[in-house]
Amino acid sequence: MKNLISMRDLSKKEILYFMEIAELIEKGELIPDMKGKLAALLFFEPSTRTHFSFATAMKKIGGQTITMRGTSGTSAKKGETFADTLQTIAQYAEIIIMRSPVEGAARFASEVVDIPVVNAGDGANQHPTQALLDLYSIMKTQGTLENLRIGVAGDLKFGRTVHSLVQAMSEFHPKFKFISPSFLKMPAYIKDDLTEKNIEFEELSEMTDNISDLDILYVTRIQKERFADLEDYEKVKGSYILEKSMLKGVKKNFKVMHPLPRVDEISTNVDNTEYAYYFQQAKNGVYMRQAIITILLGGVK
C-alpha cells in the first residue's frame, strides 16, 4: 500500500491491519522509529483535530513536520501550478498529508508525486483517516466491528466523514439508520453500494425514538460551509440536537460518536454520561495516524 486516498481502495484485511497496528502502538508493544523522516502537512481548509493529531502522531514516533496552511505567502500566488508545488514539496518530505476543499485533489497529488500521499479530507468526498480512527473507536467500545447497528445523523449529503465511515463499515455486515433532513440524505452512489452488498439501511427524518436499538450513534454537524444557499442552511441548523433526555432506554454498550467540531448538535449535558465517546475518539486519532504513517513509510517489519 503506497497511498491512503479513499476507503473504497481498502480491503477488509487491510482495514483490520490498520486496527492491529494502532492497537499495538497504543499498548506500547510496537514503537515505530521515524527519526529523520519528515511529513509535509498541506492544509488548504481549516482543521484542528486532523492537523494536530497528525503532527502529534509524527512527533511521537520520532519524525518531524512542515506545514502549509493555504496558499497565501507561497509561490502559488506567483502562478506556480499545483503539480509543481507538490513535486517541489516531495523533494523535502517523505510523506504528504493533504486536506483540500477540492474533491479528488489527494488522488491527483498521488499521481503527481512518488512519495506516499494521505487524504486528510477532500471536499465533501472522503476522509479515510477519520474513518479508520472511527472504526478503531468502535472496535474499542464494542469489542467487534461485525453485525452492529449504527445510526448516522446530521448532514449525510456533504459529510465526508460519514461517507468514508459507511463505506468502511459495509465490510462488516452492519445495519444502518440514516437520520437527516430530506435534502441532506446520504448520496445515491453510497446507497447503491450498500444495496449491492446486501447491507440493510433505512432513511429517517427524526432522531427521537430511533436510537434505542443502536450500538453506535454517529452525529455530524450541519456544515454551513458546504451550502451554496445560506437560506437552506438556516432552515435546518439546530434541527438535529441530541439531548441527555433522549438517551433513556438505550443499550448498555451504546456510544455517541462525533468527528468534531461540535456546534449545537450534541447538547453539553450528554458529555458527562457514560455514552459520550467523542473526546476519546479524538484521542484515538493519534494512535491510528501513527499507524498510518508507520505502515505507509514501511516502519512495520
SEMIPA-453668 format. One record per residue (C-alpha): residue number from 1; x, y, z. Coordinates in steps of 0.02 Angstrom, whole numbers, plus 50000, padded with zeros to 5 digits. Last residue first. Layout:
N
+-------+-------+-------+-------+
! zator !     x !     y !     z !
+-------+-------+-------+-------+
!   NUM !     X !     Y !     Z !
...
+-------+-------+-------+-------+
END
This chain:
301
+-------+-------+-------+-------+
! zator !     x !     y !     z !
+-------+-------+-------+-------+
!   301 ! 50435 ! 49738 ! 50497 !
!   300 ! 50320 ! 49887 ! 50516 !
!   299 ! 50404 ! 50053 ! 50477 !
!   298 ! 50374 ! 50044 ! 50291 !
!   297 ! 50331 ! 50228 ! 50269 !
!   296 ! 50149 ! 50191 ! 50228 !
!   295 ! 50130 ! 50074 ! 50377 !
!   294 ! 50212 ! 50192 ! 50503 !
!   293 ! 50116 ! 50344 ! 50442 !
!   292 ! 49950 ! 50253 ! 50453 !
!   291 ! 49990 ! 50176 ! 50623 !
!   290 ! 50038 ! 50343 ! 50699 !
!   289 ! 49877 ! 50409 ! 50624 !
!   288 ! 49779 ! 50273 ! 50712 !
!   287 ! 49860 ! 50304 ! 50880 !
!   286 ! 49836 ! 50493 ! 50866 !
!   285 ! 49656 ! 50476 ! 50809 !
!   284 ! 49614 ! 50375 ! 50964 !
!   283 ! 49625 ! 50539 ! 51060 !
!   282 ! 49486 ! 50612 ! 50952 !
!   281 ! 49376 ! 50460 ! 50989 !
!   280 ! 49410 ! 50485 ! 51175 !
!   279 ! 49335 ! 50659 ! 51150 !
!   278 ! 49186 ! 50589 ! 51055 !
!   277 ! 49140 ! 50448 ! 51173 !
!   276 ! 48984 ! 50505 ! 51264 !
!   275 ! 48879 ! 50355 ! 51322 !
!   274 ! 48932 ! 50350 ! 51504 !
!   273 ! 48857 ! 50523 ! 51526 !
!   272 ! 48956 ! 50679 ! 51570 !
!   271 ! 48959 ! 50748 ! 51393 !
!   270 ! 48773 ! 50725 ! 51358 !
!   269 ! 48728 ! 50884 ! 51453 !
!   268 ! 48838 ! 50976 ! 51328 !
!   267 ! 48700 ! 50954 ! 51200 !
!   266 ! 48753 ! 50865 ! 51041 !
!   265 ! 48702 ! 50951 ! 50878 !
!   264 ! 48749 ! 51125 ! 50942 !
!   263 ! 48916 ! 51161 ! 50857 !
!   262 ! 49030 ! 51010 ! 50877 !
!   261 ! 49196 ! 51007 ! 50786 !
!   260 ! 49203 ! 50858 ! 50789 !
!   259 ! 49206 ! 50682 ! 50714 !
!   258 ! 49059 ! 50634 ! 50828 !
!   257 ! 49023 ! 50473 ! 50922 !
!   256 ! 48887 ! 50425 ! 51045 !
!   255 ! 48906 ! 50253 ! 51122 !
!   254 ! 48782 ! 50116 ! 51165 !
!   253 ! 48851 ! 49963 ! 51258 !
!   252 ! 48715 ! 49972 ! 51390 !
!   251 ! 48580 ! 49989 ! 51257 !
!   250 ! 48474 ! 50148 ! 51253 !
!   249 ! 48318 ! 50161 ! 51362 !
!   248 ! 48339 ! 50342 ! 51414 !
!   247 ! 48465 ! 50427 ! 51300 !
!   246 ! 48343 ! 50557 ! 51232 !
!   245 ! 48343 ! 50650 ! 51398 !
!   244 ! 48529 ! 50685 ! 51376 !
!   243 ! 48491 ! 50787 ! 51220 !
!   242 ! 48545 ! 50753 ! 51041 !
!   241 ! 48508 ! 50903 ! 50929 !
!   240 ! 48454 ! 50885 ! 50748 !
!   239 ! 48358 ! 51041 ! 50695 !
!   238 ! 48491 ! 51163 ! 50755 !
!   237 ! 48530 ! 51220 ! 50580 !
!   236 ! 48398 ! 51157 ! 50458 !
!   235 ! 48312 ! 51308 ! 50382 !
!   234 ! 48461 ! 51425 ! 50409 !
!   233 ! 48568 ! 51312 ! 50299 !
!   232 ! 48444 ! 51321 ! 50156 !
!   231 ! 48443 ! 51511 ! 50171 !
!   230 ! 48633 ! 51506 ! 50161 !
!   229 ! 48622 ! 51449 ! 49980 !
!   228 ! 48783 ! 51367 ! 49914 !
!   227 ! 48792 ! 51263 ! 50072 !
!   226 ! 48953 ! 51167 ! 50109 !
!   225 ! 49023 ! 51298 ! 50229 !
!   224 ! 48871 ! 51286 ! 50343 !
!   223 ! 48904 ! 51103 ! 50379 !
!   222 ! 48759 ! 51031 ! 50480 !
!   221 ! 48858 ! 50944 ! 50616 !
!   220 ! 48883 ! 50757 ! 50624 !
!   219 ! 48820 ! 50626 ! 50746 !
!   218 ! 48872 ! 50443 ! 50744 !
!   217 ! 48754 ! 50342 ! 50854 !
!   216 ! 48829 ! 50173 ! 50893 !
!   215 ! 48754 ! 50012 ! 50963 !
!   214 ! 48578 ! 50059 ! 50911 !
!   213 ! 48413 ! 49985 ! 50971 !
!   212 ! 48355 ! 50137 ! 51070 !
!   211 ! 48407 ! 50263 ! 50935 !
!   210 ! 48250 ! 50296 ! 50832 !
!   209 ! 48134 ! 50364 ! 50966 !
!   208 ! 48192 ! 50543 ! 50932 !
!   207 ! 48315 ! 50562 ! 50787 !
!   206 ! 48187 ! 50610 ! 50656 !
!   205 ! 48195 ! 50611 ! 50465 !
!   204 ! 48230 ! 50428 ! 50437 !
!   203 ! 48314 ! 50327 ! 50300 !
!   202 ! 48333 ! 50140 ! 50323 !
!   201 ! 48482 ! 50028 ! 50291 !
!   200 ! 48517 ! 49843 ! 50265 !
!   199 ! 48679 ! 49791 ! 50180 !
!   198 ! 48650 ! 49672 ! 50035 !
!   197 ! 48820 ! 49717 ! 49958 !
!   196 ! 48738 ! 49788 ! 49800 !
!   195 ! 48614 ! 49881 ! 49909 !
!   194 ! 48756 ! 49957 ! 50009 !
!   193 ! 48846 ! 50014 ! 49851 !
!   192 ! 48684 ! 50091 ! 49786 !
!   191 ! 48663 ! 50184 ! 49950 !
!   190 ! 48838 ! 50256 ! 49928 !
!   189 ! 48802 ! 50307 ! 49748 !
!   188 ! 48636 ! 50385 ! 49799 !
!   187 ! 48714 ! 50510 ! 49917 !
!   186 ! 48656 ! 50501 ! 50100 !
!   185 ! 48515 ! 50624 ! 50129 !
!   184 ! 48538 ! 50810 ! 50158 !
!   183 ! 48386 ! 50869 ! 50059 !
!   182 ! 48262 ! 50763 ! 50159 !
!   181 ! 48333 ! 50815 ! 50327 !
!   180 ! 48439 ! 50678 ! 50407 !
!   179 ! 48441 ! 50513 ! 50501 !
!   178 ! 48521 ! 50365 ! 50410 !
!   177 ! 48493 ! 50205 ! 50510 !
!   176 ! 48617 ! 50070 ! 50464 !
!   175 ! 48628 ! 49882 ! 50490 !
!   174 ! 48806 ! 49817 ! 50489 !
!   173 ! 48885 ! 49668 ! 50398 !
!   172 ! 49071 ! 49707 ! 50425 !
!   171 ! 49135 ! 49764 ! 50254 !
!   170 ! 48998 ! 49897 ! 50248 !
!   169 ! 49086 ! 49979 ! 50395 !
!   168 ! 49217 ! 50056 ! 50280 !
!   167 ! 49092 ! 50127 ! 50155 !
!   166 ! 48984 ! 50194 ! 50295 !
!   165 ! 49133 ! 50276 ! 50382 !
!   164 ! 49203 ! 50354 ! 50224 !
!   163 ! 49038 ! 50435 ! 50176 !
!   162 ! 49006 ! 50481 ! 50358 !
!   161 ! 49169 ! 50579 ! 50370 !
!   160 ! 49140 ! 50662 ! 50201 !
!   159 ! 48980 ! 50741 ! 50266 !
!   158 ! 48907 ! 50836 ! 50118 !
!   157 ! 48750 ! 50732 ! 50091 !
!   156 ! 48740 ! 50649 ! 50262 !
!   155 ! 48724 ! 50810 ! 50361 !
!   154 ! 48650 ! 50754 ! 50526 !
!   153 ! 48633 ! 50579 ! 50598 !
!   152 ! 48715 ! 50411 ! 50568 !
!   151 ! 48644 ! 50266 ! 50667 !
!   150 ! 48740 ! 50103 ! 50678 !
!   149 ! 48676 ! 49931 ! 50722 !
!   148 ! 48825 ! 49813 ! 50730 !
!   147 ! 48849 ! 49645 ! 50643 !
!   146 ! 49039 ! 49640 ! 50650 !
!   145 ! 49158 ! 49777 ! 50705 !
!   144 ! 49199 ! 49694 ! 50870 !
!   143 ! 49239 ! 49729 ! 51053 !
!   142 ! 49104 ! 49863 ! 51057 !
!   141 ! 49197 ! 50012 ! 51132 !
!   140 ! 49373 ! 49975 ! 51068 !
!   139 ! 49313 ! 49914 ! 50897 !
!   138 ! 49202 ! 50066 ! 50876 !
!   137 ! 49349 ! 50181 ! 50917 !
!   136 ! 49461 ! 50089 ! 50792 !
!   135 ! 49323 ! 50104 ! 50663 !
!   134 ! 49314 ! 50290 ! 50695 !
!   133 ! 49504 ! 50304 ! 50684 !
!   132 ! 49496 ! 50219 ! 50515 !
!   131 ! 49352 ! 50328 ! 50455 !
!   130 ! 49443 ! 50486 ! 50507 !
!   129 ! 49596 ! 50429 ! 50409 !
!   128 ! 49485 ! 50395 ! 50259 !
!   127 ! 49405 ! 50568 ! 50244 !
!   126 ! 49315 ! 50564 ! 50076 !
!   125 ! 49206 ! 50669 ! 49959 !
!   124 ! 49128 ! 50828 ! 50028 !
!   123 ! 49289 ! 50925 ! 49994 !
!   122 ! 49444 ! 50818 ! 50004 !
!   121 ! 49488 ! 50763 ! 50181 !
!   120 ! 49654 ! 50711 ! 50258 !
!   119 ! 49698 ! 50608 ! 50104 !
!   118 ! 49869 ! 50532 ! 50133 !
!   117 ! 50001 ! 50536 ! 49997 !
!   116 ! 50153 ! 50422 ! 49993 !
!   115 ! 50305 ! 50480 ! 49893 !
!   114 ! 50321 ! 50473 ! 49703 !
!   113 ! 50225 ! 50632 ! 49665 !
!   112 ! 50099 ! 50677 ! 49529 !
!   111 ! 49976 ! 50531 ! 49535 !
!   110 ! 49961 ! 50538 ! 49724 !
!   109 ! 49928 ! 50725 ! 49711 !
!   108 ! 49783 ! 50696 ! 49592 !
!   107 ! 49711 ! 50570 ! 49715 !
!   106 ! 49725 ! 50699 ! 49852 !
!   105 ! 49640 ! 50834 ! 49748 !
!   104 ! 49493 ! 50722 ! 49700 !
!   103 ! 49362 ! 50834 ! 49779 !
!   102 ! 49430 ! 51009 ! 49801 !
!   101 ! 49412 ! 51085 ! 49975 !
!   100 ! 49585 ! 51015 ! 50014 !
!    99 ! 49670 ! 50922 ! 50156 !
!    98 ! 49839 ! 50843 ! 50125 !
!    97 ! 49963 ! 50730 ! 50213 !
!    96 ! 50120 ! 50713 ! 50108 !
!    95 ! 50255 ! 50585 ! 50153 !
!    94 ! 50446 ! 50576 ! 50145 !
!    93 ! 50472 ! 50764 ! 50136 !
!    92 ! 50590 ! 50886 ! 50051 !
!    91 ! 50590 ! 50837 ! 49867 !
!    90 ! 50404 ! 50796 ! 49878 !
!    89 ! 50375 ! 50980 ! 49920 !
!    88 ! 50439 ! 51027 ! 49748 !
!    87 ! 50332 ! 50898 ! 49660 !
!    86 ! 50178 ! 50959 ! 49752 !
!    85 ! 50208 ! 51142 ! 49710 !
!    84 ! 50240 ! 51095 ! 49528 !
!    83 ! 50076 ! 51000 ! 49519 !
!    82 ! 49980 ! 51143 ! 49600 !
!    81 ! 50045 ! 51260 ! 49465 !
!    80 ! 50154 ! 51410 ! 49508 !
!    79 ! 50069 ! 51573 ! 49460 !
!    78 ! 50157 ! 51695 ! 49575 !
!    77 ! 50024 ! 51674 ! 49710 !
!    76 ! 50056 ! 51487 ! 49701 !
!    75 ! 50233 ! 51534 ! 49751 !
!    74 ! 50178 ! 51538 ! 49933 !
!    73 ! 50133 ! 51679 ! 50052 !
!    72 ! 49948 ! 51638 ! 50050 !
!    71 ! 49924 ! 51464 ! 49978 !
!    70 ! 49827 ! 51384 ! 50120 !
!    69 ! 49910 ! 51319 ! 50276 !
!    68 ! 50074 ! 51238 ! 50229 !
!    67 ! 50155 ! 51139 ! 50369 !
!    66 ! 50322 ! 51052 ! 50399 !
!    65 ! 50330 ! 50901 ! 50512 !
!    64 ! 50459 ! 50799 ! 50607 !
!    63 ! 50480 ! 50615 ! 50649 !
!    62 ! 50517 ! 50522 ! 50812 !
!    61 ! 50360 ! 50417 ! 50831 !
!    60 ! 50276 ! 50542 ! 50947 !
!    59 ! 50321 ! 50682 ! 50827 !
!    58 ! 50227 ! 50605 ! 50682 !
!    57 ! 50073 ! 50567 ! 50787 !
!    56 ! 50068 ! 50741 ! 50863 !
!    55 ! 50077 ! 50824 ! 50692 !
!    54 ! 49944 ! 50704 ! 50626 !
!    53 ! 49836 ! 50735 ! 50781 !
!    52 ! 49858 ! 50923 ! 50768 !
!    51 ! 49807 ! 50933 ! 50585 !
!    50 ! 49661 ! 50813 ! 50598 !
!    49 ! 49598 ! 50883 ! 50762 !
!    48 ! 49603 ! 51069 ! 50720 !
!    47 ! 49573 ! 51095 ! 50535 !
!    46 ! 49535 ! 51240 ! 50417 !
!    45 ! 49550 ! 51202 ! 50231 !
!    44 ! 49704 ! 51208 ! 50118 !
!    43 ! 49803 ! 51100 ! 50238 !
!    42 ! 49966 ! 51031 ! 50169 !
!    41 ! 50055 ! 50938 ! 50309 !
!    40 ! 50225 ! 50884 ! 50242 !
!    39 ! 50291 ! 50738 ! 50347 !
!    38 ! 50479 ! 50723 ! 50376 !
!    37 ! 50576 ! 50566 ! 50422 !
!    36 ! 50746 ! 50576 ! 50511 !
!    35 ! 50682 ! 50475 ! 50659 !
!    34 ! 50526 ! 50381 ! 50609 !
!    33 ! 50552 ! 50241 ! 50735 !
!    32 ! 50393 ! 50146 ! 50773 !
!    31 ! 50367 ! 50077 ! 50950 !
!    30 ! 50258 ! 49922 ! 50942 !
!    29 ! 50200 ! 49838 ! 51102 !
!    28 ! 50167 ! 50006 ! 51182 !
!    27 ! 49982 ! 49964 ! 51204 !
!    26 ! 49930 ! 50110 ! 51093 !
!    25 ! 50057 ! 50060 ! 50960 !
!    24 ! 49999 ! 49879 ! 50958 !
!    23 ! 49818 ! 49937 ! 50947 !
!    22 ! 49855 ! 50053 ! 50801 !
!    21 ! 49947 ! 49911 ! 50712 !
!    20 ! 49802 ! 49791 ! 50730 !
!    19 ! 49669 ! 49916 ! 50677 !
!    18 ! 49770 ! 49962 ! 50522 !
!    17 ! 49783 ! 49776 ! 50482 !
!    16 ! 49594 ! 49758 ! 50504 !
!    15 ! 49566 ! 49887 ! 50367 !
!    14 ! 49691 ! 49798 ! 50254 !
!    13 ! 49601 ! 49632 ! 50275 !
!    12 ! 49432 ! 49712 ! 50239 !
!    11 ! 49504 ! 49780 ! 50077 !
!    10 ! 49547 ! 49962 ! 50053 !
!     9 ! 49527 ! 50069 ! 49896 !
!     8 ! 49346 ! 50113 ! 49933 !
!     7 ! 49407 ! 50190 ! 50096 !
!     6 ! 49486 ! 50325 ! 49990 !
!     5 ! 49657 ! 50407 ! 49969 !
!     4 ! 49783 ! 50315 ! 50077 !
!     3 ! 49941 ! 50293 ! 49973 !
!     2 ! 50078 ! 50164 ! 49945 !
!     1 ! 50000 ! 50000 ! 50000 !
+-------+-------+-------+-------+
END
